[in-house]
Amino acid sequence: MTDSLLRMLARAHAEQRIDRRTYIVERRRLIDEAVAGIVSQPPEVLASAPAAEIPSHLGDTVHLTRPLTDFDIE
């Protein structure tokens, strides 16, 4: 479980959802708990991260209109 928490934490830092200092403090806590044999809880900074939004128009076809050019006619 700690591996996936570390990955999620690293991903949040890479996506700039958390600052460097928070990343370092939380990473150290997770590693210390893993070494001590304690089951780690997800960092609070990850719990408050917004979920990725899925566009509601996925699968719809969008038609863009533009005037015909000589290239289109050939």
HTML snippet that shows the backbone in 3Dmol.js (N, CA, C, O; Angstrom):
<script src="https://3Dmol.org/build/3Dmol-min.js"></script>
<div id="view" style="width:600px;height:400px;position:relative"></div>
<script>
const pdb = `
ATOM      1  N   MET A   1       0.823  -1.191   0.000  1.00  0.00           N
ATOM      2  CA  MET A   1       0.000   0.000   0.000  1.00  0.00           C
ATOM      3  C   MET A   1       0.867   1.254   0.000  1.00  0.00           C
ATOM      4  O   MET A   1       0.509   2.252  -0.626  1.00  0.00           O
ATOM      5  N   THR A   2       1.989   1.216   0.686  1.00  0.00           N
ATOM      6  CA  THR A   2       2.856   2.388   0.742  1.00  0.00           C
ATOM      7  C   THR A   2       3.396   2.745  -0.636  1.00  0.00           C
ATOM      8  O   THR A   2       3.553   3.923  -0.957  1.00  0.00           O
ATOM      9  N   ASP A   3       3.686   1.722  -1.462  1.00  0.00           N
ATOM     10  CA  ASP A   3       4.186   1.989  -2.813  1.00  0.00           C
ATOM     11  C   ASP A   3       3.193   2.814  -3.616  1.00  0.00           C
ATOM     12  O   ASP A   3       3.570   3.787  -4.269  1.00  0.00           O
ATOM     13  N   SER A   4       1.921   2.424  -3.569  1.00  0.00           N
ATOM     14  CA  SER A   4       0.921   3.160  -4.333  1.00  0.00           C
ATOM     15  C   SER A   4       0.698   4.559  -3.757  1.00  0.00           C
ATOM     16  O   SER A   4       0.444   5.504  -4.503  1.00  0.00           O
ATOM     17  N   LEU A   5       0.792   4.692  -2.433  1.00  0.00           N
ATOM     18  CA  LEU A   5       0.660   6.022  -1.833  1.00  0.00           C
ATOM     19  C   LEU A   5       1.818   6.919  -2.244  1.00  0.00           C
ATOM     20  O   LEU A   5       1.627   8.105  -2.511  1.00  0.00           O
ATOM     21  N   LEU A   6       3.020   6.351  -2.293  1.00  0.00           N
ATOM     22  CA  LEU A   6       4.177   7.129  -2.736  1.00  0.00           C
ATOM     23  C   LEU A   6       4.027   7.540  -4.195  1.00  0.00           C
ATOM     24  O   LEU A   6       4.378   8.658  -4.570  1.00  0.00           O
ATOM     25  N   ARG A   7       3.505   6.631  -5.016  1.00  0.00           N
ATOM     26  CA  ARG A   7       3.280   6.968  -6.433  1.00  0.00           C
ATOM     27  C   ARG A   7       2.249   8.087  -6.575  1.00  0.00           C
ATOM     28  O   ARG A   7       2.443   9.026  -7.348  1.00  0.00           O
ATOM     29  N   MET A   8       1.154   7.981  -5.825  1.00  0.00           N
ATOM     30  CA  MET A   8       0.119   9.018  -5.893  1.00  0.00           C
ATOM     31  C   MET A   8       0.681  10.363  -5.426  1.00  0.00           C
ATOM     32  O   MET A   8       0.373  11.406  -6.003  1.00  0.00           O
ATOM     33  N   LEU A   9       1.496  10.330  -4.393  1.00  0.00           N
ATOM     34  CA  LEU A   9       2.103  11.547  -3.878  1.00  0.00           C
ATOM     35  C   LEU A   9       3.053  12.146  -4.919  1.00  0.00           C
ATOM     36  O   LEU A   9       3.038  13.354  -5.157  1.00  0.00           O
ATOM     37  N   ALA A  10       3.874  11.299  -5.534  1.00  0.00           N
ATOM     38  CA  ALA A  10       4.802  11.774  -6.564  1.00  0.00           C
ATOM     39  C   ALA A  10       4.047  12.341  -7.763  1.00  0.00           C
ATOM     40  O   ALA A  10       4.452  13.355  -8.333  1.00  0.00           O
ATOM     41  N   ARG A  11       2.958  11.692  -8.143  1.00  0.00           N
ATOM     42  CA  ARG A  11       2.154  12.175  -9.264  1.00  0.00           C
ATOM     43  C   ARG A  11       1.544  13.538  -8.951  1.00  0.00           C
ATOM     44  O   ARG A  11       1.518  14.423  -9.805  1.00  0.00           O
ATOM     45  N   ALA A  12       1.054  13.702  -7.722  1.00  0.00           N
ATOM     46  CA  ALA A  12       0.472  14.987  -7.320  1.00  0.00           C
ATOM     47  C   ALA A  12       1.530  16.088  -7.354  1.00  0.00           C
ATOM     48  O   ALA A  12       1.240  17.223  -7.733  1.00  0.00           O
ATOM     49  N   HIS A  13       2.748  15.752  -6.962  1.00  0.00           N
ATOM     50  CA  HIS A  13       3.830  16.733  -7.002  1.00  0.00           C
ATOM     51  C   HIS A  13       4.215  17.046  -8.453  1.00  0.00           C
ATOM     52  O   HIS A  13       4.446  18.206  -8.796  1.00  0.00           O
ATOM     53  N   ALA A  14       4.283  16.034  -9.291  1.00  0.00           N
ATOM     54  CA  ALA A  14       4.633  16.243 -10.699  1.00  0.00           C
ATOM     55  C   ALA A  14       3.583  17.095 -11.414  1.00  0.00           C
ATOM     56  O   ALA A  14       3.918  17.886 -12.295  1.00  0.00           O
ATOM     57  N   GLU A  15       2.327  16.933 -11.036  1.00  0.00           N
ATOM     58  CA  GLU A  15       1.246  17.711 -11.642  1.00  0.00           C
ATOM     59  C   GLU A  15       1.067  19.066 -10.956  1.00  0.00           C
ATOM     60  O   GLU A  15       0.147  19.817 -11.279  1.00  0.00           O
ATOM     61  N   GLN A  16       1.957  19.370 -10.006  1.00  0.00           N
ATOM     62  CA  GLN A  16       1.969  20.634  -9.268  1.00  0.00           C
ATOM     63  C   GLN A  16       0.688  20.883  -8.482  1.00  0.00           C
ATOM     64  O   GLN A  16       0.264  22.027  -8.317  1.00  0.00           O
ATOM     65  N   ARG A  17       0.073  19.805  -7.997  1.00  0.00           N
ATOM     66  CA  ARG A  17      -1.088  19.948  -7.116  1.00  0.00           C
ATOM     67  C   ARG A  17      -0.653  20.164  -5.675  1.00  0.00           C
ATOM     68  O   ARG A  17      -1.425  20.669  -4.860  1.00  0.00           O
ATOM     69  N   ILE A  18       0.597  19.778  -5.355  1.00  0.00           N
ATOM     70  CA  ILE A  18       1.164  20.034  -4.027  1.00  0.00           C
ATOM     71  C   ILE A  18       2.546  20.634  -4.210  1.00  0.00           C
ATOM     72  O   ILE A  18       3.207  20.397  -5.222  1.00  0.00           O
ATOM     73  N   ASP A  19       2.979  21.411  -3.231  1.00  0.00           N
ATOM     74  CA  ASP A  19       4.299  22.039  -3.344  1.00  0.00           C
ATOM     75  C   ASP A  19       5.399  21.070  -2.922  1.00  0.00           C
ATOM     76  O   ASP A  19       5.129  19.994  -2.388  1.00  0.00           O
ATOM     77  N   ARG A  20       6.628  21.468  -3.169  1.00  0.00           N
ATOM     78  CA  ARG A  20       7.783  20.602  -2.921  1.00  0.00           C
ATOM     79  C   ARG A  20       7.924  20.268  -1.436  1.00  0.00           C
ATOM     80  O   ARG A  20       8.195  19.123  -1.076  1.00  0.00           O
ATOM     81  N   ARG A  21       7.743  21.256  -0.590  1.00  0.00           N
ATOM     82  CA  ARG A  21       7.900  21.035   0.858  1.00  0.00           C
ATOM     83  C   ARG A  21       6.891  20.009   1.374  1.00  0.00           C
ATOM     84  O   ARG A  21       7.253  19.112   2.134  1.00  0.00           O
ATOM     85  N   THR A  22       5.639  20.138   0.967  1.00  0.00           N
ATOM     86  CA  THR A  22       4.605  19.182   1.377  1.00  0.00           C
ATOM     87  C   THR A  22       4.947  17.790   0.869  1.00  0.00           C
ATOM     88  O   THR A  22       4.788  16.804   1.587  1.00  0.00           O
ATOM     89  N   TYR A  23       5.415  17.713  -0.369  1.00  0.00           N
ATOM     90  CA  TYR A  23       5.809  16.426  -0.952  1.00  0.00           C
ATOM     91  C   TYR A  23       6.903  15.760  -0.112  1.00  0.00           C
ATOM     92  O   TYR A  23       6.809  14.574   0.205  1.00  0.00           O
ATOM     93  N   ILE A  24       7.936  16.520   0.244  1.00  0.00           N
ATOM     94  CA  ILE A  24       9.054  15.963   1.001  1.00  0.00           C
ATOM     95  C   ILE A  24       8.604  15.501   2.389  1.00  0.00           C
ATOM     96  O   ILE A  24       8.979  14.417   2.835  1.00  0.00           O
ATOM     97  N   VAL A  25       7.803  16.322   3.069  1.00  0.00           N
ATOM     98  CA  VAL A  25       7.336  15.970   4.420  1.00  0.00           C
ATOM     99  C   VAL A  25       6.473  14.707   4.382  1.00  0.00           C
ATOM    100  O   VAL A  25       6.666  13.798   5.190  1.00  0.00           O
ATOM    101  N   GLU A  26       5.530  14.650   3.455  1.00  0.00           N
ATOM    102  CA  GLU A  26       4.633  13.483   3.368  1.00  0.00           C
ATOM    103  C   GLU A  26       5.383  12.232   2.920  1.00  0.00           C
ATOM    104  O   GLU A  26       5.114  11.140   3.421  1.00  0.00           O
ATOM    105  N   ARG A  27       6.319  12.377   1.983  1.00  0.00           N
ATOM    106  CA  ARG A  27       7.111  11.224   1.539  1.00  0.00           C
ATOM    107  C   ARG A  27       7.919  10.655   2.690  1.00  0.00           C
ATOM    108  O   ARG A  27       7.980   9.439   2.867  1.00  0.00           O
ATOM    109  N   ARG A  28       8.541  11.529   3.476  1.00  0.00           N
ATOM    110  CA  ARG A  28       9.329  11.082   4.623  1.00  0.00           C
ATOM    111  C   ARG A  28       8.450  10.340   5.631  1.00  0.00           C
ATOM    112  O   ARG A  28       8.852   9.316   6.182  1.00  0.00           O
ATOM    113  N   ARG A  29       7.248  10.867   5.863  1.00  0.00           N
ATOM    114  CA  ARG A  29       6.323  10.220   6.803  1.00  0.00           C
ATOM    115  C   ARG A  29       5.948   8.822   6.309  1.00  0.00           C
ATOM    116  O   ARG A  29       5.950   7.865   7.082  1.00  0.00           O
ATOM    117  N   LEU A  30       5.627   8.709   5.021  1.00  0.00           N
ATOM    118  CA  LEU A  30       5.244   7.408   4.475  1.00  0.00           C
ATOM    119  C   LEU A  30       6.389   6.402   4.555  1.00  0.00           C
ATOM    120  O   LEU A  30       6.172   5.236   4.884  1.00  0.00           O
ATOM    121  N   ILE A  31       7.589   6.845   4.259  1.00  0.00           N
ATOM    122  CA  ILE A  31       8.751   5.952   4.318  1.00  0.00           C
ATOM    123  C   ILE A  31       9.032   5.539   5.761  1.00  0.00           C
ATOM    124  O   ILE A  31       9.294   4.367   6.031  1.00  0.00           O
ATOM    125  N   ASP A  32       8.980   6.498   6.690  1.00  0.00           N
ATOM    126  CA  ASP A  32       9.207   6.175   8.106  1.00  0.00           C
ATOM    127  C   ASP A  32       8.184   5.164   8.619  1.00  0.00           C
ATOM    128  O   ASP A  32       8.536   4.237   9.348  1.00  0.00           O
ATOM    129  N   GLU A  33       6.925   5.341   8.241  1.00  0.00           N
ATOM    130  CA  GLU A  33       5.883   4.405   8.679  1.00  0.00           C
ATOM    131  C   GLU A  33       6.086   3.018   8.068  1.00  0.00           C
ATOM    132  O   GLU A  33       5.852   2.006   8.729  1.00  0.00           O
ATOM    133  N   ALA A  34       6.518   2.974   6.812  1.00  0.00           N
ATOM    134  CA  ALA A  34       6.766   1.676   6.172  1.00  0.00           C
ATOM    135  C   ALA A  34       7.903   0.930   6.865  1.00  0.00           C
ATOM    136  O   ALA A  34       7.818  -0.278   7.083  1.00  0.00           O
ATOM    137  N   VAL A  35       8.967   1.654   7.209  1.00  0.00           N
ATOM    138  CA  VAL A  35      10.104   1.045   7.897  1.00  0.00           C
ATOM    139  C   VAL A  35       9.699   0.563   9.292  1.00  0.00           C
ATOM    140  O   VAL A  35      10.172  -0.474   9.757  1.00  0.00           O
ATOM    141  N   ALA A  36       8.826   1.316   9.952  1.00  0.00           N
ATOM    142  CA  ALA A  36       8.385   0.956  11.304  1.00  0.00           C
ATOM    143  C   ALA A  36       7.308  -0.129  11.288  1.00  0.00           C
ATOM    144  O   ALA A  36       6.934  -0.643  12.343  1.00  0.00           O
ATOM    145  N   GLY A  37       6.809  -0.480  10.111  1.00  0.00           N
ATOM    146  CA  GLY A  37       5.779  -1.508  10.020  1.00  0.00           C
ATOM    147  C   GLY A  37       4.384  -0.997  10.312  1.00  0.00           C
ATOM    148  O   GLY A  37       3.485  -1.788  10.599  1.00  0.00           O
ATOM    149  N   ILE A  38       4.189   0.296  10.245  1.00  0.00           N
ATOM    150  CA  ILE A  38       2.879   0.907  10.502  1.00  0.00           C
ATOM    151  C   ILE A  38       2.124   1.018   9.183  1.00  0.00           C
ATOM    152  O   ILE A  38       2.697   1.386   8.157  1.00  0.00           O
ATOM    153  N   VAL A  39       0.838   0.696   9.219  1.00  0.00           N
ATOM    154  CA  VAL A  39       0.005   0.844   8.027  1.00  0.00           C
ATOM    155  C   VAL A  39      -0.270   2.322   7.820  1.00  0.00           C
ATOM    156  O   VAL A  39      -0.853   2.983   8.679  1.00  0.00           O
ATOM    157  N   SER A  40       0.153   2.834   6.678  1.00  0.00           N
ATOM    158  CA  SER A  40       0.041   4.268   6.402  1.00  0.00           C
ATOM    159  C   SER A  40      -1.354   4.649   5.927  1.00  0.00           C
ATOM    160  O   SER A  40      -2.021   3.900   5.214  1.00  0.00           O
ATOM    161  N   GLN A  41      -1.767   5.827   6.342  1.00  0.00           N
ATOM    162  CA  GLN A  41      -3.003   6.419   5.853  1.00  0.00           C
ATOM    163  C   GLN A  41      -2.645   7.354   4.699  1.00  0.00           C
ATOM    164  O   GLN A  41      -1.560   7.936   4.691  1.00  0.00           O
ATOM    165  N   PRO A  42      -3.532   7.502   3.740  1.00  0.00           N
ATOM    166  CA  PRO A  42      -3.237   8.421   2.636  1.00  0.00           C
ATOM    167  C   PRO A  42      -3.033   9.841   3.164  1.00  0.00           C
ATOM    168  O   PRO A  42      -3.741  10.276   4.073  1.00  0.00           O
ATOM    169  N   PRO A  43      -2.074  10.555   2.599  1.00  0.00           N
ATOM    170  CA  PRO A  43      -1.860  11.947   3.020  1.00  0.00           C
ATOM    171  C   PRO A  43      -3.122  12.781   2.794  1.00  0.00           C
ATOM    172  O   PRO A  43      -3.844  12.579   1.818  1.00  0.00           O
ATOM    173  N   GLU A  44      -3.375  13.710   3.700  1.00  0.00           N
ATOM    174  CA  GLU A  44      -4.558  14.561   3.585  1.00  0.00           C
ATOM    175  C   GLU A  44      -4.539  15.385   2.310  1.00  0.00           C
ATOM    176  O   GLU A  44      -5.593  15.693   1.755  1.00  0.00           O
ATOM    177  N   VAL A  45      -3.361  15.740   1.843  1.00  0.00           N
ATOM    178  CA  VAL A  45      -3.278  16.551   0.615  1.00  0.00           C
ATOM    179  C   VAL A  45      -3.811  15.796  -0.591  1.00  0.00           C
ATOM    180  O   VAL A  45      -4.284  16.415  -1.543  1.00  0.00           O
ATOM    181  N   LEU A  46      -3.743  14.462  -0.570  1.00  0.00           N
ATOM    182  CA  LEU A  46      -4.276  13.672  -1.678  1.00  0.00           C
ATOM    183  C   LEU A  46      -5.785  13.526  -1.575  1.00  0.00           C
ATOM    184  O   LEU A  46      -6.472  13.431  -2.592  1.00  0.00           O
ATOM    185  N   ALA A  47      -6.300  13.506  -0.364  1.00  0.00           N
ATOM    186  CA  ALA A  47      -7.737  13.352  -0.171  1.00  0.00           C
ATOM    187  C   ALA A  47      -8.490  14.583  -0.653  1.00  0.00           C
ATOM    188  O   ALA A  47      -9.635  14.480  -1.091  1.00  0.00           O
ATOM    189  N   SER A  48      -7.853  15.741  -0.574  1.00  0.00           N
ATOM    190  CA  SER A  48      -8.523  16.970  -0.978  1.00  0.00           C
ATOM    191  C   SER A  48      -8.323  17.297  -2.447  1.00  0.00           C
ATOM    192  O   SER A  48      -8.845  18.304  -2.925  1.00  0.00           O
ATOM    193  N   ALA A  49      -7.584  16.477  -3.174  1.00  0.00           N
ATOM    194  CA  ALA A  49      -7.330  16.737  -4.595  1.00  0.00           C
ATOM    195  C   ALA A  49      -8.606  16.517  -5.395  1.00  0.00           C
ATOM    196  O   ALA A  49      -9.330  15.552  -5.150  1.00  0.00           O
ATOM    197  N   PRO A  50      -8.889  17.394  -6.343  1.00  0.00           N
ATOM    198  CA  PRO A  50     -10.103  17.239  -7.146  1.00  0.00           C
ATOM    199  C   PRO A  50     -10.011  16.026  -8.070  1.00  0.00           C
ATOM    200  O   PRO A  50      -8.946  15.718  -8.607  1.00  0.00           O
ATOM    201  N   ALA A  51     -11.108  15.364  -8.240  1.00  0.00           N
ATOM    202  CA  ALA A  51     -11.140  14.210  -9.138  1.00  0.00           C
ATOM    203  C   ALA A  51     -11.104  14.691 -10.576  1.00  0.00           C
ATOM    204  O   ALA A  51     -11.594  15.774 -10.896  1.00  0.00           O
ATOM    205  N   ALA A  52     -10.525  13.884 -11.426  1.00  0.00           N
ATOM    206  CA  ALA A  52     -10.457  14.247 -12.845  1.00  0.00           C
ATOM    207  C   ALA A  52     -11.862  14.254 -13.434  1.00  0.00           C
ATOM    208  O   ALA A  52     -12.656  13.339 -13.215  1.00  0.00           O
ATOM    209  N   GLU A  53     -12.140  15.291 -14.171  1.00  0.00           N
ATOM    210  CA  GLU A  53     -13.456  15.407 -14.774  1.00  0.00           C
ATOM    211  C   GLU A  53     -13.463  14.741 -16.146  1.00  0.00           C
ATOM    212  O   GLU A  53     -12.534  14.907 -16.935  1.00  0.00           O
ATOM    213  N   ILE A  54     -14.511  13.995 -16.414  1.00  0.00           N
ATOM    214  CA  ILE A  54     -14.669  13.349 -17.706  1.00  0.00           C
ATOM    215  C   ILE A  54     -15.664  14.172 -18.508  1.00  0.00           C
ATOM    216  O   ILE A  54     -16.783  14.405 -18.053  1.00  0.00           O
ATOM    217  N   PRO A  55     -15.271  14.612 -19.693  1.00  0.00           N
ATOM    218  CA  PRO A  55     -16.197  15.416 -20.489  1.00  0.00           C
ATOM    219  C   PRO A  55     -17.486  14.661 -20.777  1.00  0.00           C
ATOM    220  O   PRO A  55     -17.461  13.473 -21.101  1.00  0.00           O
ATOM    221  N   SER A  56     -18.598  15.348 -20.658  1.00  0.00           N
ATOM    222  CA  SER A  56     -19.887  14.706 -20.878  1.00  0.00           C
ATOM    223  C   SER A  56     -20.169  14.492 -22.363  1.00  0.00           C
ATOM    224  O   SER A  56     -21.040  13.698 -22.717  1.00  0.00           O
ATOM    225  N   HIS A  57     -19.449  15.183 -23.225  1.00  0.00           N
ATOM    226  CA  HIS A  57     -19.694  15.075 -24.660  1.00  0.00           C
ATOM    227  C   HIS A  57     -18.830  14.008 -25.334  1.00  0.00           C
ATOM    228  O   HIS A  57     -18.772  13.948 -26.562  1.00  0.00           O
ATOM    229  N   LEU A  58     -18.164  13.177 -24.552  1.00  0.00           N
ATOM    230  CA  LEU A  58     -17.329  12.131 -25.132  1.00  0.00           C
ATOM    231  C   LEU A  58     -18.151  11.233 -26.039  1.00  0.00           C
ATOM    232  O   LEU A  58     -19.217  10.762 -25.643  1.00  0.00           O
ATOM    233  N   GLY A  59     -17.686  10.999 -27.210  1.00  0.00           N
ATOM    234  CA  GLY A  59     -18.397  10.143 -28.146  1.00  0.00           C
ATOM    235  C   GLY A  59     -19.258  10.918 -29.110  1.00  0.00           C
ATOM    236  O   GLY A  59     -19.677  10.367 -30.128  1.00  0.00           O
ATOM    237  N   ASP A  60     -19.539  12.174 -28.833  1.00  0.00           N
ATOM    238  CA  ASP A  60     -20.331  12.986 -29.751  1.00  0.00           C
ATOM    239  C   ASP A  60     -19.455  13.467 -30.900  1.00  0.00           C
ATOM    240  O   ASP A  60     -18.255  13.686 -30.733  1.00  0.00           O
ATOM    241  N   THR A  61     -20.059  13.624 -32.047  1.00  0.00           N
ATOM    242  CA  THR A  61     -19.346  14.140 -33.201  1.00  0.00           C
ATOM    243  C   THR A  61     -19.605  15.632 -33.303  1.00  0.00           C
ATOM    244  O   THR A  61     -20.747  16.084 -33.211  1.00  0.00           O
ATOM    245  N   VAL A  62     -18.557  16.377 -33.491  1.00  0.00           N
ATOM    246  CA  VAL A  62     -18.677  17.819 -33.632  1.00  0.00           C
ATOM    247  C   VAL A  62     -18.363  18.175 -35.073  1.00  0.00           C
ATOM    248  O   VAL A  62     -17.315  17.794 -35.594  1.00  0.00           O
ATOM    249  N   HIS A  63     -19.249  18.893 -35.712  1.00  0.00           N
ATOM    250  CA  HIS A  63     -19.046  19.318 -37.098  1.00  0.00           C
ATOM    251  C   HIS A  63     -18.644  20.779 -37.107  1.00  0.00           C
ATOM    252  O   HIS A  63     -19.384  21.640 -36.631  1.00  0.00           O
ATOM    253  N   LEU A  64     -17.485  21.051 -37.644  1.00  0.00           N
ATOM    254  CA  LEU A  64     -17.022  22.416 -37.759  1.00  0.00           C
ATOM    255  C   LEU A  64     -17.300  22.895 -39.180  1.00  0.00           C
ATOM    256  O   LEU A  64     -16.991  22.202 -40.149  1.00  0.00           O
ATOM    257  N   THR A  65     -17.865  24.043 -39.292  1.00  0.00           N
ATOM    258  CA  THR A  65     -18.180  24.575 -40.614  1.00  0.00           C
ATOM    259  C   THR A  65     -17.123  25.582 -41.023  1.00  0.00           C
ATOM    260  O   THR A  65     -16.658  26.385 -40.214  1.00  0.00           O
ATOM    261  N   ARG A  66     -16.756  25.526 -42.276  1.00  0.00           N
ATOM    262  CA  ARG A  66     -15.833  26.488 -42.863  1.00  0.00           C
ATOM    263  C   ARG A  66     -16.131  26.562 -44.349  1.00  0.00           C
ATOM    264  O   ARG A  66     -16.686  25.622 -44.918  1.00  0.00           O
ATOM    265  N   PRO A  67     -15.778  27.640 -44.964  1.00  0.00           N
ATOM    266  CA  PRO A  67     -16.051  27.751 -46.409  1.00  0.00           C
ATOM    267  C   PRO A  67     -15.173  26.774 -47.206  1.00  0.00           C
ATOM    268  O   PRO A  67     -14.038  26.494 -46.821  1.00  0.00           O
ATOM    269  N   LEU A  68     -15.702  26.272 -48.297  1.00  0.00           N
ATOM    270  CA  LEU A  68     -14.948  25.400 -49.179  1.00  0.00           C
ATOM    271  C   LEU A  68     -13.849  26.174 -49.875  1.00  0.00           C
ATOM    272  O   LEU A  68     -14.019  27.344 -50.218  1.00  0.00           O
ATOM    273  N   THR A  69     -12.730  25.519 -50.081  1.00  0.00           N
ATOM    274  CA  THR A  69     -11.624  26.125 -50.824  1.00  0.00           C
ATOM    275  C   THR A  69     -11.395  25.320 -52.077  1.00  0.00           C
ATOM    276  O   THR A  69     -11.982  24.252 -52.246  1.00  0.00           O
ATOM    277  N   ASP A  70     -10.538  25.823 -52.971  1.00  0.00           N
ATOM    278  CA  ASP A  70     -10.212  25.086 -54.192  1.00  0.00           C
ATOM    279  C   ASP A  70      -9.590  23.738 -53.864  1.00  0.00           C
ATOM    280  O   ASP A  70      -9.783  22.775 -54.607  1.00  0.00           O
ATOM    281  N   PHE A  71      -8.861  23.652 -52.787  1.00  0.00           N
ATOM    282  CA  PHE A  71      -8.230  22.399 -52.382  1.00  0.00           C
ATOM    283  C   PHE A  71      -9.274  21.346 -52.053  1.00  0.00           C
ATOM    284  O   PHE A  71      -9.071  20.171 -52.357  1.00  0.00           O
ATOM    285  N   ASP A  72     -10.392  21.738 -51.435  1.00  0.00           N
ATOM    286  CA  ASP A  72     -11.448  20.790 -51.071  1.00  0.00           C
ATOM    287  C   ASP A  72     -12.167  20.237 -52.297  1.00  0.00           C
ATOM    288  O   ASP A  72     -12.628  19.096 -52.283  1.00  0.00           O
ATOM    289  N   ILE A  73     -12.266  21.032 -53.351  1.00  0.00           N
ATOM    290  CA  ILE A  73     -13.027  20.642 -54.545  1.00  0.00           C
ATOM    291  C   ILE A  73     -12.236  19.670 -55.402  1.00  0.00           C
ATOM    292  O   ILE A  73     -12.831  18.806 -56.046  1.00  0.00           O
ATOM    293  N   GLU A  74     -10.942  19.782 -55.430  1.00  0.00           N
ATOM    294  CA  GLU A  74     -10.107  18.918 -56.300  1.00  0.00           C
ATOM    295  C   GLU A  74     -10.127  17.500 -55.894  1.00  0.00           C
ATOM    296  O   GLU A  74      -9.479  16.668 -56.527  1.00  0.00           O
TER     297      GLU A  74
END
`;
const viewer = $3Dmol.createViewer("view");
viewer.addModel(pdb, "pdb");
viewer.setStyle({}, {cartoon: {color: "spectrum"}});
viewer.zoomTo();
viewer.render();
</script>
